[in-house]
Amino acid sequence: MPGTNLTREEARQRARLLTVDSYEIDLDLGGAQDGGTFRSVTTVRFDSAEAGASTFIDLVAPTVHEVVLNGTALDPAEVFADSRIALPSLEAGPNELRVVADAAYTNSGEGLHRFVDPVDKQAYLYTQFEVPDARRVFASFEQPDLKGTFQFTVKAPAGWTVISNSPTPEPQDNVWRFQPTPRISTYITALIAGPYHAVHSSWQGGPDGRSVPLGIYCRPSLAEHLDADAIFEVTRQGFDWFQEKFDFAYPFEKYDQLFVPEFNAGAMENAGAVTIRDQYVFRSKVTDAAYEMRAETLLHELAHMWFGDLVTMEWWNDLWLNESFATYTSIACQADAPDSRWPHSWTSFANSMKTWAYRQDQLPSTHPIMAEINDLDDVLVNFDGITYAKGASVLKQLVAYVGVDEFFAGVQAYFRRHAWGNTRLADLLGALEETSGRDLKAWSKAWLETAGINILRPEISVDDSGVITSFAVRQEAPALPPGAKGEAVLRPHRIAIGTYELSPDGGGGAKLVRTNRVELDVDGGLTEVPQLVGATRPDVVLLNDDDLSYAKVRLDDASLATVRDHLGDFTESLPRALVWASAWDMTRDGELAARDYLELVLSGITKESDIGVVQSLHRQVKLAIDLYADPAWRETGLARWTSAALEQLRAAAPGSDHQLAWTRAFAATARTPEQLDLLAGLLDGTETIDGLAVDTELRWSLLQRLAATGRAHDQAIDAELALDPTSAGERHAATARAARPTPEAKAEVWASVVEDDKLANAVQEAVIDGFVQTDQRELLAPYTAKYFAAVKDIWKSRSHEIAQQIVLGLYPALQVSQGTLDATDAWLADTDLVPALRRLVVESRAGVERALKAQAADAAAG
């Protein structure tokens, strides 16, 4: 939408001029069941530093009825344009503005999202305001450093519940009058309204034994699946751990967690009213990895109550610090909190989050952790692997560098000093310098202000008797991808080096046991490690053991030879995950052929106990074969993988997480008539596997594969939807229909997504997922030209979330060819492209270029 951007310089000027006091927001949601628009009345009180100055307030609304500034009515036709209301001739000191508008419900997950549950036909509402979408609900100074208090008054339909940042009041005549919030930013205010199901409890703790009310909400149609006790357990664990580490009382009056439909992200840290995607209310059996991921999300948002909500970044260039801190502390809580179910959470971090970071950091769009955010368009595409995962990795190294106790002592001082205020990175680093005695300026410059990833390699010499005569760590700084800004640099790393020896496991096999660990600082191109000289050469040398630093790690030839046969024999999960990640990175870089990666996985995965790692390996193997394997060998690789998956499915313990994971892996690539017959038999009950519960979600997985291979048609999809007439069922059915291998099915999808704009965000995502099938490259090939003909207009005409789904989801990533690169380059030659759109397409192009190189490497290996 034109005019919805805001530059950093505009925000600076507005912040220099204004100090916001309070908002009073009156919303009439009485017609929410019917949708359309709702009346929004905003009264904002603020001070101006200058008499006669002019500024603006933000609002995205179909209609503005009244604008009254300091008692003077302004003509909306004159002052409202391009999502801004001009405010001329301010008074020095206090000013009061009243804006009456009709705002619109959305189905895109932005602003005030409206969803109708097909089960009870009731509407459910929730807000999502990060980054700039509070202005879709009320007039606001939409930037994080203009904090104020917020008092909501909401009229809602009878029988509804309304939840906001302040404790929920008793309604009077269906009107809910909330008390003012503390001083917070616009983007963490929230309203959730509808006939939600609720469960309540409390947390008691802290030095004063304070009781904090806790609430969990979901739609009634999900209530039977809501495991509230497990969610409360994780929440209380987080309260206990954060209270101790932060030494600052929980800053809000209550803590609600609301599982809401069609949510675009994992969750959102609204102050005291966290919204969470309701796929985390598990309708069917899932593996423990899903519960671990949910717990990390819950803890991440709870950490934000202090870091982000209590103390808030001044501008979005410090978004990384918000997200990295919450990520680091949530995983540290899982790893270290007493009685945690997931003490090995750093294994999951190394295996998934850091893999995401490594991928993002090798794209042409790579950027420093502390990115230059010039405007809102920049930040909207910056919720990426660098902001979350690389930043958290670097924070983990910072903790190792300054010391755990010193780190949290600095954080405690930071909270006390800046409570309810706004800060910059320098404020946190200053506090950490005080508590640790370390000068962090050089560290910050090397790690936070540069882009790219380093590679660490061991250089080992041994004598004829196998004794190490020299040991050093070689650090490399590969050139940044073409188009990336800046230059590659060598950085200081705090790492551990682990040595591992094979020893009998007592059952006729072997195990890899760590025999020594050296922790040191690595800096410059070559760092000598005299501590290991004179020792007998171990079977495996692992750099960055314990995953303290952020770097790509390579094994020396002897270690690589050992792990090819014994990767699954590490006694601990973290070193296994680190070696798995290194092998995957080598595959993506074309240093390890896709077919060799497949063999490595098949040789070690049967010994992998960590279910999260197993499921990641499933995804990576499929991706390697689909994109990185020589096309001439691809079908051979898929056949071998599918047969192995079926073998492991049948061998897995009945009812185990591994059995479920292998079932899904097998279903994703089943291809022969016999394999598809098994899927169909599991679906209709004529085939059974001991211990395997073919429940609702698994049934949809089976059916979707059958639809994609032409074995299930509309009648089967309709019948399954009749068994599961829920919103999740509707999405699964949409995916199955879009997956059908016919030109008509693909044309129908294209028309509904590209040529029309009626689909809700979650349904559109489901349809795109079904459209893109790796077995259907030829069927999808004609859509490459159509994509480039349509994508620019889509970006202009759709909301950010909807447009981004289309831009990324429909890019012809499966068409791995020079022709796709040429078509992309021709489109990128347009000089009139919005930078955010250009970035998304450039990132997608990089994936095709990488796949071409990997395919060539695999062909050479063959």
C-alpha positions, -999 to 999 in steps of 0.1 A, spaced: 0 0 0 16 34 -9 24 56 20 26 29 46 64 31 49 82 51 77 118 60 75 142 60 104 149 97 99 112 105 101 110 85 133 140 104 148 124 137 140 91 127 155 108 114 186 127 146 191 95 166 189 70 144 208 66 128 242 35 106 243 15 104 275 -16 82 270 -40 66 245 -77 60 252 -90 36 225 -127 28 221 -136 0 197 -170 -12 187 -167 -48 177 -204 -55 181 -207 -64 144 -177 -87 143 -198 -118 136 -206 -102 102 -172 -88 95 -165 -57 74 -154 -27 94 -156 -15 130 -157 19 147 -124 30 162 -121 61 184 -87 72 196 -78 99 220 -41 104 224 -24 130 247 11 140 240 36 169 245 53 188 218 87 204 223 79 232 199 50 256 194 37 257 159 55 225 148 39 199 125 40 161 126 17 132 117 1 102 133 -3 68 116 -36 52 106 -46 26 80 -84 27 77 -110 28 49 -127 59 63 -118 87 87 -148 106 101 -134 130 126 -100 145 134 -100 170 163 -67 185 174 -68 206 206 -105 212 202 -102 222 166 -119 200 139 -97 193 109 -111 182 76 -103 145 71 -102 150 34 -74 174 38 -53 159 65 -57 121 60 -37 105 31 -14 76 26 -19 61 61 -10 94 78 -30 121 95 -12 154 93 -11 173 126 -3 210 119 4 238 144 10 219 176 10 237 209 41 237 230 35 213 259 3 192 261 -18 184 230 -49 162 226 -60 145 195 -92 126 188 -96 105 157 -129 87 148 -125 61 120 -139 30 105 -111 3 106 -113 -30 87 -111 -66 99 -84 -85 80 -79 -121 70 -41 -117 65 -29 -121 101 -22 -83 103 -40 -57 123 -73 -72 137 -76 -106 122 -110 -121 120 -116 -159 116 -149 -179 116 -146 -214 130 -164 -239 108 -172 -260 138 -193 -235 158 -197 -207 131 -184 -182 156 -160 -153 148 -127 -151 167 -106 -120 167 -70 -112 176 -45 -85 169 -10 -88 155 8 -54 155 45 -61 150 60 -43 131 36 -14 120 1 -27 123 -14 -11 155 -23 17 130 -48 -8 114 -69 -7 146 -63 28 161 -45 60 153 -10 57 168 26 71 166 38 38 152 74 36 164 89 17 194 104 47 212 72 67 215 58 47 245 26 56 263 -1 41 284 -31 24 267 -66 22 280 -89 1 259 -127 1 260 -143 -26 238 -179 -33 229 -182 -70 219 -211 -94 211 -229 -111 240 -212 -142 253 -177 -132 242 -146 -128 262 -122 -98 256 -85 -101 267 -60 -73 265 -27 -63 282 -44 -53 314 -64 -77 336 -98 -86 322 -126 -66 338 -162 -76 343 -182 -63 313 -211 -40 317 -237 -43 289 -211 -62 268 -186 -33 272 -152 -41 286 -133 -12 302 -97 -21 308 -74 -2 332 -44 17 316 -13 -3 308 22 7 320 42 27 294 47 3 265 52 5 228 23 3 203 35 -29 187 30 -50 219 -5 -38 227 -32 -65 221 -68 -73 219 -82 -109 216 -120 -113 215 -144 -141 209 -161 -170 227 -127 -184 237 -123 -214 260 -102 -205 291 -82 -223 318 -68 -203 347 -40 -208 373 -13 -188 389 25 -186 395 39 -177 429 75 -168 434 101 -141 436 114 -125 467 80 -112 478 61 -144 470 39 -125 446 11 -143 428 8 -137 390 -25 -149 374 -20 -172 345 -45 -179 317 -46 -202 287 -71 -197 259 -81 -215 227 -112 -220 206 -138 -244 221 -133 -267 191 -97 -273 203 -105 -275 240 -105 -313 241 -69 -312 228 -56 -284 251 -30 -299 275 -31 -269 298 -12 -286 327 18 -292 305 17 -256 292 14 -243 328 44 -265 338 67 -250 312 54 -215 320 61 -218 357 95 -232 350 102 -201 329 89 -178 356 112 -194 382 143 -194 360 139 -159 346 130 -144 380 163 -158 393 185 -149 364 170 -114 358 165 -105 394 136 -82 384 100 -88 392 77 -98 364 66 -64 351 29 -69 343 -2 -78 364 -11 -111 347 2 -134 320 -22 -149 294 -12 -172 266 -38 -173 238 -37 -200 211 -52 -182 181 -61 -193 145 -43 -185 113 -13 -169 130 15 -160 107 44 -166 131 51 -189 160 40 -164 186 40 -127 196 52 -111 228 22 -88 235 27 -75 270 9 -99 294 -12 -113 265 9 -135 243 -7 -148 211 5 -182 198 -3 -202 167 -30 -227 176 -12 -255 157 7 -258 190 -25 -273 204 -18 -308 191 -48 -326 177 -29 -358 171 2 -376 183 34 -357 177 70 -365 186 87 -350 216 106 -327 193 73 -308 187 67 -304 225 103 -292 228 97 -266 200 65 -255 217 82 -251 250 110 -230 234 84 -208 219 65 -203 252 98 -195 270 109 -172 242 78 -150 245 80 -150 283 116 -138 282 104 -109 260 83 -96 289 115 -83 303 137 -80 272 116 -62 247 85 -52 266 99 -38 298 131 -25 281 125 -18 244 148 -11 215 148 25 203 146 15 167 143 -16 146 181 -19 139 182 -36 173 154 -60 165 181 -87 165 189 -80 201 153 -84 211 149 -118 193 184 -131 199 182 -125 237 148 -142 239 161 -172 218 193 -176 238 176 -174 272 147 -196 263 171 -224 252 193 -218 282 163 -222 304 154 -255 288 189 -267 292 196 -255 327 163 -252 346 158 -278 373 137 -308 362 136 -296 326 123 -322 301 148 -310 276 183 -307 291 198 -313 256 181 -283 241 214 -270 228 215 -301 205 182 -289 189 196 -254 186 228 -266 168 208 -289 146 180 -266 135 184 -229 145 221 -227 135 215 -245 103 190 -218 95 215 -191 104 243 -207 82 219 -208 53 208 -172 57 244 -160 61 254 -174 27 227 -156 7 234 -124 -13 211 -107 12 233 -115 42 238 -86 65 254 -77 98 236 -89 129 231 -53 137 215 -45 104 210 -10 89 173 -5 91 164 26 71 126 21 71 98 -2 78 102 -21 45 137 -31 56 126 -45 90 96 -64 75 120 -87 56 146 -89 84 128 -115 106 154 -140 94 180 -165 104 205 -138 112 182 -118 134 172 -149 154 197 -178 151 230 -161 143 223 -134 169 215 -161 195 247 -180 186 268 -149 190 251 -142 224 260 -177 234 296 -170 226 295 -137 244 283 -155 275 313 -179 272 336 -148 266 324 -127 296 312 -156 319 277 -167 327 275 -150 361 289 -118 347 265 -118 318 234 -121 339 248 -96 364 250 -71 335 215 -80 323 202 -73 358 219 -39 359 205 -32 324 169 -39 335 172 -18 367 187 11 348 163 12 318 130 -2 330 101 11 309 125 29 287 141 25 253 177 15 247 204 9 221 229 -19 219 256 3 236 235 3 267 236 -34 271 272 -37 262 281 -10 286 264 -29 314 283 -61 304 316 -43 303 310 -31 339 302 -65 353 328 -85 333 357 -61 330 360 -69 293 362 -43 266 335 -53 242 339 -26 215 362 -47 193 341 -78 199 310 -59 188 326 -45 157 339 -79 146 307 -99 154 278 -75 151 288 -50 124 301 -74 98 284 -101 77 294 -136 66 305 -168 82 340 -181 90 353 -217 85 374 -234 110 396 -264 100 421 -284 121 457 -287 109 473 -317 125 507 -333 120 516 -367 136 548 -387 137 553 -423 126 540 -435 160 508 -415 157 518 -388 182 506 -352 174 537 -330 166 517 -299 158 481 -288 161 466 -255 149 432 -241 140 430 -225 105 403 -198 102 391 -188 68 368 -159 58 351 -169 25 342 -140 2 307 -128 7 282 -138 -19 280 -115 -50 257 -85 -42 262 -87 -4 274 -55 13 307 -54 31 338 -76 32 345 -109 48 365 -107 80 383 -130 104 368 -129 139 378 -138 174 362 -171 185 358 -187 219 358 -225 211 363 -258 226 382 -286 209 371 -321 218 390 -353 211 371 -386 208 382 -422 209 364 -454 198 360 -479 226 340 -511 229 303 -506 238 300 -541 255 277 -554 228 301 -561 200 300 -525 187 319 -493 195 312 -459 210 329 -426 205 338 -411 239 353 -377 246 387 -381 261 399 -345 263 386 -310 259 405 -278 254 388 -244 255 407 -214 240 404 -182 220 409 -185 183 419 -153 165 435 -145 131 443 -169 103 461 -195 124 460 -203 161 484 -229 176 470 -253 201 501 -265 221 479 -283 247 473 -311 222 509 -316 211 525 -348 224 492 -367 227 483 -397 207 463 -388 176 426 -394 186 400 -411 163 380 -378 160 390 -342 165 359 -319 168 364 -282 166 338 -260 183 328 -288 205 299 -278 228 290 -254 201 303 -223 218 309 -202 187 293 -195 153 313 -209 125 313 -236 98 335 -265 110 353 -290 89 368 -324 99 402 -335 90 405 -365 67 411 -390 95 382 -378 116 359 -378 86 369 -414 78 359 -424 113 326 -406 114 316 -420 80 313 -454 98 306 -442 134 287 -409 133 259 -425 153 283 -438 179 290 -406 198 277 -411 233 264 -376 235 238 -359 213 255 -325 208 287 -338 191 265 -359 168 244 -329 159 275 -308 152 289 -334 128 255 -339 112 253 -301 107 288 -301 92 280 -328 68 248 -311 57 267 -278 52 293 -296 31 265 -311 10 249 -276 4 284 -263 -5 290 -291 -30 319 -305 -10 300 -337 -2 279 -353 -30 242 -357 -23 245 -394 -29 273 -396 -3 253 -376 22 225 -401 17 248 -430 25 262 -412 55 227 -406 69 217 -442 62 248 -455 80 243 -434 112 206 -425 116 196 -458 130 218 -451 160 205 -415 164 184 -413 196 175 -376 194 142 -375 176 146 -339 166 178 -347 149 162 -377 132 134 -355 118 158 -329 106 178 -356 88 146 -367 71 140 -333 58 175 -327 47 179 -360 29 147 -353 9 159 -318 1 193 -331 -9 178 -356 -33 152 -333 -47 175 -303 -53 212 -312 -49 213 -347 -66 222 -352 -102 187 -353 -120 198 -385 -138 204 -402 -104 175 -386 -85 150 -414 -89 176 -439 -78 182 -419 -47 145 -415 -39 139 -452 -44 168 -461 -20 156 -436 6 120 -446 4 129 -483 8 151 -475 38 124 -454 54 99 -482 51 124 -506 66 130 -483 95 93 -478 100 87 -515 103 117 -519 126 108 -490 150 95 -497 184 56 -498 183 41 -466 193 74 -448 195 83 -413 183 107 -429 158 79 -450 144 58 -419 138 87 -399 123 96 -428 99 60 -431 89 59 -395 78 92 -398 61 80 -428 41 47 -412 32 65 -381 19 83 -401 -9 62 -433 -14 63 -439 -51 59 -475 -63 24 -490 -66 31 -513 -37 42 -484 -15 12 -463 -24 -10 -494 -18 4 -494 18 -5 -458 23 -40 -464 10 -44 -495 32 -33 -476 63 -58 -449 54 -88 -473 49 -78 -497 77 -70 -527 55 -33 -524 65 -20 -519 101 14 -516 116 17 -526 153 16 -495 175 10 -470 148 -20 -448 154 -34 -435 121 -50 -405 137 -64 -373 121 -31 -355 112 -14 -387 99 -45 -395 78 -42 -362 61 -5 -368 54 -12 -401 38 -41 -387 17 -21 -357 5 6 -380 -9 -20 -402 -25 -35 -370 -41 -2 -358 -53 5 -391 -70 -30 -393 -86 -42 -421 -64 -68 -400 -45 -94 -378 -61 -120 -352 -51 -144 -378 -36 -117 -391 -12 -107 -356 -2 -143 -347 4 -149 -378 25 -118 -371 47 -130 -335 52 -164 -348 63 -145 -368 90 -126 -337 100 -148 -306 94 -125 -282 112 -104 -253 100 -74 -276 101 -93 -301 80 -102 -274 55 -65 -264 51 -54 -300 47 -81 -305 21 -70 -274 2 -34 -288 2 -46 -321 -11 -66 -306 -39 -38 -283 -49 -14 -313 -50 -34 -332 -76 -11 -339 -107 -34 -323 -134 -31 -291 -154 -66 -282 -142 -57 -285 -106 -27 -262 -110 -46 -237 -130 -73 -236 -103 -46 -229 -76 -30 -202 -97 -63 -184 -102 -72 -185 -65 -38 -172 -53 -25 -149 -81 -56 -137 -99 -78 -134 -69 -72 -121 -34 -99 -136 -13 -80 -164 4 -71 -160 41 -34 -162 50 -35 -198 63 -56 -212 35 -34 -195 9 -3 -210 26 -19 -244 25 -28 -241 -12 7 -230 -21 22 -260 -2 0 -283 -22 8 -266 -55 46 -271 -52 52 -308 -56 87 -321 -63 73 -349 -84 56 -324 -107 84 -303 -122 71 -306 -158 36 -298 -148 48 -266 -130 73 -255 -156 49 -232 -175 44 -212 -143 79 -197 -143 70 -171 -169 37 -165 -153 54 -159 -119 76 -132 -132 48 -115 -151 27 -113 -120 49 -109 -89 56 -71 -91 19 -63 -92 12 -87 -64 37 -69 -42 20 -36 -49 -15 -47 -44 -14 -72 -15 -5 -68 22 30 -76 32 23 -110 47 1 -122 18 25 -109 -8 55 -125 9 38 -159 10 33 -157 -28 67 -143 -37 86 -170 -18 61 -199 -22 56 -196 -59 91 -188 -70 102 -216 -94 127 -231 -70 122 -266 -84 132 -255 -119 169 -259 -113 183 -247 -145 203 -219 -162 170 -209 -178 155 -201 -144 185 -180 -134 183 -161 -167 146 -155 -163 152 -142 -127 181 -120 -139 159 -105 -166 133 -97 -141 158 -82 -116 171 -59 -143 140 -38 -137 153 -7 -119 119 1 -104 117 -27 -79 110 -22 -42 141 -33 -23 122 -57 0 107 -75 -30 141 -76 -48 157 -91 -17 132 -120 -15 136 -128 -52 174 -126 -50 174 -150 -21 153 -174 -40 176 -172 -70 205 -180 -48 189 -213 -39 187 -223 -76 223 -213 -82 234 -233 -52 214 -263 -64 230 -262 -98 265 -263 -83 256 -291 -60 240 -311 -88 272 -308 -108 292 -320 -78 269 -350 -74 271 -359 -111 309 -358 -108 309 -381 -78 287 -405 -98 
